[in-house]
Amino acid sequence: MRADRLPFVAPPIEVPDRSCGFCDNWNGVVPPHGEPAVVHHDERLYVILAPSSLGGMPGHALVIPTRHVETFLDLTDEEAGEVAIMTKRVAGAIRDAFDPNGIHIQQHNGAAAWQTIPHVHVHIIPVMEYEDWPPKDWVAVTPSTERQQQARRLAAALQHI
């Protein structure tokens, strides 16, 4: 592993019966868009950058509990509290690191609500100016090297929150 990357050391996670992109990542499966850009990880939570930044600027982060559950409603009260606190901290770090004009915080439960990965996660999306929401056009994947640089910047800001 290159010295300029955050280490990606994941505790083993039980993979559910159906495929979960996050659990696959934690168990060493690297997706086509590259290794996850890890901002924070511990035994309970991961914070990574999304492959595509939907807000039109750097810093779109995901807060993900390590335990596989599909929706926010499946979390324990303790887990929900940890996710909420980390979401607030990451939003503050995004504010400090990227200076957006605003921040979307979104969480989707079920396919009908646009949940595309069957593992609960919260989106923290910085935006510079009002844009149509959600984006109507395909948003390109941010190159892995750029995501890794952004992750380091966000991780540094998170240390001060």
C-alpha positions as CSV (number, residue, x, y, z in Angstrom):
1,M,0.0,0.0,0.0
2,R,1.3,3.5,-0.8
3,A,2.3,5.6,2.1
4,D,0.1,8.5,0.9
5,R,-3.1,6.5,1.4
6,L,-5.1,5.9,4.5
7,P,-4.7,2.3,5.6
8,F,-7.8,0.2,4.8
9,V,-7.8,-2.4,7.5
10,A,-11.3,-3.8,8.0
11,P,-12.5,-6.1,10.7
12,P,-14.2,-9.2,9.3
13,I,-17.8,-8.6,8.5
14,E,-20.5,-11.3,8.0
15,V,-21.7,-11.0,4.4
16,P,-25.5,-11.3,4.1
17,D,-27.1,-13.9,1.8
18,R,-27.5,-11.3,-1.0
19,S,-24.7,-9.2,-2.2
20,C,-23.8,-6.0,-0.4
21,G,-21.2,-3.7,-2.0
22,F,-20.2,-2.3,1.4
23,C,-19.7,-5.6,3.1
24,D,-17.8,-6.8,-0.1
25,N,-15.5,-3.8,0.3
26,W,-14.8,-4.5,3.9
27,N,-14.0,-8.1,3.0
28,G,-11.4,-7.2,0.4
29,V,-13.4,-7.0,-2.8
30,V,-12.3,-3.8,-4.6
31,P,-15.0,-2.3,-6.8
32,P,-14.4,-1.2,-10.4
33,H,-14.1,2.5,-9.3
34,G,-11.2,1.6,-7.0
35,E,-10.4,1.1,-3.4
36,P,-12.7,2.8,-0.9
37,A,-11.5,6.3,0.1
38,V,-11.6,5.8,3.9
39,V,-12.0,8.9,6.0
40,H,-12.6,7.0,9.3
41,H,-13.1,3.5,10.5
42,D,-13.4,1.7,13.8
43,E,-15.2,-1.4,15.0
44,R,-18.6,0.2,14.7
45,L,-18.5,2.7,11.8
46,Y,-16.9,3.5,8.5
47,V,-16.8,6.9,6.8
48,I,-15.9,6.8,3.1
49,L,-16.2,9.1,0.2
50,A,-18.9,8.3,-2.4
51,P,-17.5,7.2,-5.8
52,S,-19.4,10.1,-7.4
53,S,-19.8,13.5,-5.7
54,L,-23.5,14.3,-6.3
55,G,-23.2,17.9,-4.9
56,G,-21.0,19.1,-7.8
57,M,-18.0,19.5,-5.5
58,P,-15.6,17.3,-3.5
59,G,-16.5,15.8,-0.2
60,H,-19.6,13.6,-0.6
61,A,-19.2,11.2,2.3
62,L,-21.1,8.2,3.5
63,V,-21.4,7.1,7.2
64,I,-21.9,3.4,7.3
65,P,-22.3,1.1,10.3
66,T,-20.1,-2.0,10.2
67,R,-22.9,-4.3,11.2
68,H,-24.9,-5.3,8.1
69,V,-28.5,-4.0,8.4
70,E,-30.6,-2.8,5.5
71,T,-32.4,0.2,6.9
72,F,-32.2,2.8,9.6
73,L,-35.1,1.2,11.2
74,D,-33.1,-2.0,11.7
75,L,-30.4,-0.3,13.8
76,T,-30.3,-0.6,17.5
77,D,-30.9,2.7,19.4
78,E,-27.2,2.7,20.3
79,E,-26.2,2.3,16.6
80,A,-28.6,4.9,15.5
81,G,-27.1,7.4,18.0
82,E,-23.6,6.6,16.9
83,V,-24.5,7.1,13.2
84,A,-26.2,10.4,14.0
85,I,-23.2,11.7,16.0
86,M,-20.8,10.7,13.3
87,T,-23.0,12.2,10.7
88,K,-22.9,15.5,12.5
89,R,-19.1,15.4,13.0
90,V,-18.6,14.6,9.3
91,A,-20.8,17.4,8.2
92,G,-18.7,19.8,10.4
93,A,-15.5,18.4,8.9
94,I,-16.9,18.8,5.4
95,R,-17.8,22.4,6.2
96,D,-14.3,23.1,7.5
97,A,-12.4,21.2,4.8
98,F,-14.4,22.2,1.7
99,D,-16.3,25.4,2.6
100,P,-19.6,24.5,0.9
101,N,-22.5,26.9,0.7
102,G,-24.8,24.1,2.0
103,I,-24.9,20.4,3.0
104,H,-27.5,17.8,2.1
105,I,-27.9,15.0,4.7
106,Q,-29.8,12.1,3.2
107,Q,-30.7,8.6,4.3
108,H,-32.8,6.2,2.2
109,N,-34.8,3.2,3.3
110,G,-35.8,0.7,0.7
111,A,-35.7,0.6,-3.1
112,A,-38.8,2.8,-3.4
113,A,-36.9,5.5,-1.5
114,W,-33.9,5.3,-3.8
115,Q,-31.8,3.0,-1.6
116,T,-29.4,1.4,-4.0
117,I,-27.2,-0.6,-1.7
118,P,-29.0,-2.9,0.9
119,H,-26.9,-1.7,3.8
120,V,-27.9,1.4,5.8
121,H,-25.8,4.5,5.1
122,V,-26.1,8.2,5.4
123,H,-25.1,10.6,2.6
124,I,-23.4,13.9,3.6
125,I,-23.3,15.9,0.4
126,P,-21.7,19.4,0.2
127,V,-23.1,21.8,-2.4
128,M,-21.8,25.1,-3.7
129,E,-24.8,26.5,-5.4
130,Y,-28.4,25.5,-5.8
131,E,-28.7,22.8,-8.4
132,D,-31.6,20.6,-9.5
133,W,-31.9,17.9,-6.9
134,P,-31.4,15.1,-7.3
135,P,-29.0,15.3,-10.3
136,K,-30.8,14.4,-13.5
137,D,-27.7,13.6,-15.5
138,W,-25.2,10.9,-14.8
139,V,-22.5,12.1,-12.3
140,A,-19.0,10.8,-13.3
141,V,-17.0,8.8,-10.9
142,T,-14.3,10.8,-9.2
143,P,-10.9,9.2,-10.0
144,S,-9.6,7.1,-7.1
145,T,-6.5,9.2,-6.6
146,E,-8.6,12.3,-6.2
147,R,-11.0,10.6,-3.7
148,Q,-8.0,9.4,-1.7
149,Q,-6.6,13.0,-1.5
150,Q,-10.1,14.3,-0.5
151,A,-10.4,11.5,2.1
152,R,-7.1,12.6,3.7
153,R,-8.2,16.2,3.8
154,L,-11.6,15.3,5.3
155,A,-9.9,12.9,7.9
156,A,-7.6,15.7,9.0
157,A,-10.6,18.1,9.5
158,L,-12.5,15.4,11.3
159,Q,-9.7,15.1,13.9
160,H,-10.6,18.7,15.0
161,I,-14.4,18.2,15.3
